[in-house]
Amino acid sequence: MTVLHLADEGEAADLAAFLSRLLHYDRSAAVRLQATGTALAVFGRPPSFEVLAIRAVRLAKPYENGLDVSLDVTVSAGELLESVDEAAVTALVPGAVTGPPWAGVLPPRGGWRAVTGLPAVDALRALVRAGIGEFRSRTEELGPEGRTRAALDLIGRDIWSRTVGDTGLPVRAVHAAQSLGFLRADGELALLSSGAWLRLRTPYGSIAVRQGGLGLLGVSVR
């Protein structure tokens, strides 16, 4: 089994925290791992948000496994979490699993350009709080008999599909960033676009959303 040597205990702890949050939303979650050199990218998709979450992890030394100098595999998030050893600062790459459909469609590697108009982190956090408050108040107005899954989903789609100002970024992406621990008060944010993709980048991870179907330019099937 391949051993990943992480840069330090902090990287190991952050990786474990990210995997734990993904598993909170989906106990059978899978993640796609891509590593080249000393950079490891971990991709996951929390189903509640319909976004792609990306956690970059620093490695202590360039990835190498025999003749392979790059890693690209989809694995069980739970098995990967169990293998993270914060004391030894290592993680084992579990056996490959049959990836869900999203794992075959990732954002492009390059071509990203800055998008203006993104509010400061405090304003984004306030936007999420307001959305959660609105969701609660609107569901309470339905009454017990009216709180069907379809009704709740309809309210959720109405609130979280709204965009952040004129950026085109859906509020659900901000909500996902907050829920996964990416949207911290000390983080410097950037909004980037490439083809059909938007990416909310923070020092702690990124949230990517695709604005159209697979036929649009900028979508990479890997």
C-alpha positions in Angstrom: 0.0 0.0 0.0 1.4 3.4 -1.0 2.4 5.7 1.8 2.0 9.5 1.5 4.4 11.5 3.7 2.6 14.7 4.7 4.5 17.9 5.3 3.7 18.3 9.0 1.2 17.4 11.7 -1.0 20.4 10.7 -1.4 19.1 7.2 -2.3 15.6 8.6 -4.9 17.2 11.0 -6.4 19.4 8.2 -6.7 16.4 5.9 -8.4 14.4 8.6 -10.8 17.2 9.4 -11.7 17.6 5.7 -12.4 13.9 5.3 -14.5 13.9 8.5 -16.7 16.7 7.3 -17.2 15.0 4.0 -18.2 11.8 5.8 -20.7 13.8 7.9 -22.7 14.4 4.8 -22.1 11.0 3.2 -20.9 8.0 5.2 -20.0 6.3 1.9 -18.2 9.2 0.4 -15.4 8.7 -2.1 -12.6 11.1 -2.8 -10.3 11.4 -5.9 -6.6 11.9 -5.2 -4.2 13.5 -7.6 -0.5 13.9 -6.5 2.5 15.2 -8.4 5.7 16.2 -6.8 5.0 17.6 -3.3 1.3 18.6 -4.0 -1.7 16.4 -3.3 -5.2 17.5 -4.3 -8.1 15.8 -2.6 -11.5 16.2 -4.4 -14.8 15.4 -2.8 -18.5 16.2 -3.4 -20.8 16.7 -0.4 -24.2 15.8 -1.8 -26.1 18.4 0.1 -24.4 21.2 -1.7 -24.0 20.0 -5.3 -20.5 21.4 -5.5 -16.9 20.1 -5.7 -14.7 20.6 -2.7 -11.0 20.6 -3.1 -8.4 20.3 -0.3 -4.7 20.9 -1.2 -2.3 19.0 1.0 1.5 19.6 1.1 3.7 16.5 1.0 7.1 16.2 2.7 8.8 14.8 -0.3 7.9 14.3 -4.0 5.3 11.6 -4.5 6.9 8.4 -6.0 5.7 4.9 -6.1 8.1 2.6 -8.0 8.2 3.9 -11.6 5.1 6.1 -11.1 5.7 9.7 -10.3 2.1 10.8 -10.2 -1.0 9.5 -8.4 -4.5 9.6 -9.7 -7.0 7.3 -8.0 -10.5 7.4 -6.5 -10.7 5.8 -3.0 -13.0 5.5 0.0 -12.9 8.7 2.1 -13.6 6.6 5.3 -10.6 4.2 4.6 -8.4 7.2 3.8 -9.4 8.9 7.1 -8.7 5.7 9.0 -5.2 5.6 7.5 -4.2 9.1 8.5 -1.5 8.9 11.2 -1.1 12.4 12.6 1.8 11.4 14.9 3.7 9.7 12.0 2.5 12.4 9.6 1.6 9.8 7.0 -1.5 8.5 5.2 -1.9 5.3 3.3 -3.6 5.3 -0.1 -6.4 2.7 0.1 -7.4 0.5 -2.8 -9.2 2.1 -5.7 -13.0 2.1 -5.8 -15.4 2.5 -8.7 -15.8 6.3 -8.7 -19.1 8.1 -8.7 -19.9 10.1 -11.9 -18.6 13.4 -10.5 -15.1 11.9 -10.1 -14.7 11.8 -13.9 -15.3 15.5 -14.4 -12.9 17.9 -12.6 -12.2 21.6 -13.1 -9.5 22.4 -15.6 -5.9 22.7 -14.4 -5.3 26.1 -15.9 -6.8 29.1 -17.6 -8.2 30.6 -14.4 -8.9 34.4 -14.3 -10.0 36.6 -11.5 -13.7 37.5 -11.1 -14.4 40.8 -9.4 -17.2 41.7 -7.0 -16.7 39.0 -4.3 -17.6 40.4 -0.9 -15.3 40.1 2.2 -15.3 37.0 4.2 -17.5 38.5 7.0 -20.1 39.5 4.5 -20.1 36.0 3.0 -20.5 34.4 6.5 -23.4 36.7 7.2 -25.0 35.7 3.9 -24.9 32.1 5.0 -26.3 32.9 8.4 -29.2 34.8 6.7 -29.9 31.9 4.4 -30.0 29.4 7.2 -32.3 31.7 9.2 -34.6 32.2 6.2 -34.7 28.4 5.6 -35.8 27.8 9.2 -38.4 30.5 9.2 -39.9 29.4 5.9 -40.1 25.7 7.0 -41.7 26.7 10.3 -44.4 28.5 8.3 -45.3 25.3 6.5 -46.5 23.5 9.6 -45.7 19.9 10.5 -47.9 18.3 7.7 -46.4 20.6 5.0 -42.8 19.8 5.8 -42.4 17.2 3.1 -39.0 16.4 1.6 -40.2 18.0 -1.7 -41.3 21.2 0.0 -38.0 21.5 2.0 -36.0 20.8 -1.2 -37.9 23.5 -3.0 -37.2 26.1 -0.3 -33.5 25.1 -0.2 -33.1 25.4 -3.9 -34.7 28.8 -3.9 -32.4 30.1 -1.2 -29.1 28.5 -2.1 -29.3 28.9 -5.9 -29.3 32.7 -5.5 -26.1 34.3 -6.6 -23.6 36.4 -4.7 -24.1 39.8 -6.1 -23.2 39.9 -9.8 -20.5 37.2 -9.6 -22.6 34.3 -10.7 -21.4 32.3 -7.7 -24.4 30.4 -6.2 -24.8 31.0 -2.4 -24.7 27.2 -1.9 -21.0 27.3 -2.8 -20.4 29.8 0.1 -22.5 27.6 2.4 -20.4 24.6 1.4 -17.2 26.5 2.1 -18.5 27.5 5.5 -19.7 24.0 6.4 -16.4 22.4 5.3 -14.3 24.8 7.4 -12.8 26.8 4.5 -14.5 30.1 5.2 -12.4 31.3 8.2 -12.2 34.9 9.4 -8.4 35.1 8.7 -8.6 33.7 5.1 -7.9 35.7 2.0 -10.5 34.9 -0.6 -10.5 34.9 -4.4 -13.1 34.0 -7.0 -11.8 32.6 -10.3 -13.4 31.4 -13.5 -12.3 29.1 -16.3 -14.6 28.0 -19.0 -17.8 26.8 -17.5 -16.4 26.7 -13.9 -16.3 29.1 -11.0 -13.9 28.5 -8.1 -14.1 30.1 -4.6 -10.5 29.8 -3.4 -9.4 30.2 0.3 -6.2 29.2 2.1 -8.0 26.2 3.6 -9.6 24.8 0.4 -11.6 25.6 -2.6 -15.2 25.1 -3.8 -15.8 24.7 -7.5 -19.1 24.8 -9.3 -19.9 24.1 -13.0 -22.2 26.6 -14.5 -23.4 24.3 -17.3 -23.5 20.8 -18.7 -20.7 18.5 -19.9 -20.8 19.9 -23.4 -19.5 23.3 -22.4 -15.9 24.3 -22.9 -13.6 24.2 -19.9 -14.8 20.8 -18.6 -12.0 18.2 -18.3 -12.9 14.5 -18.2 -9.9 12.7 -16.7 
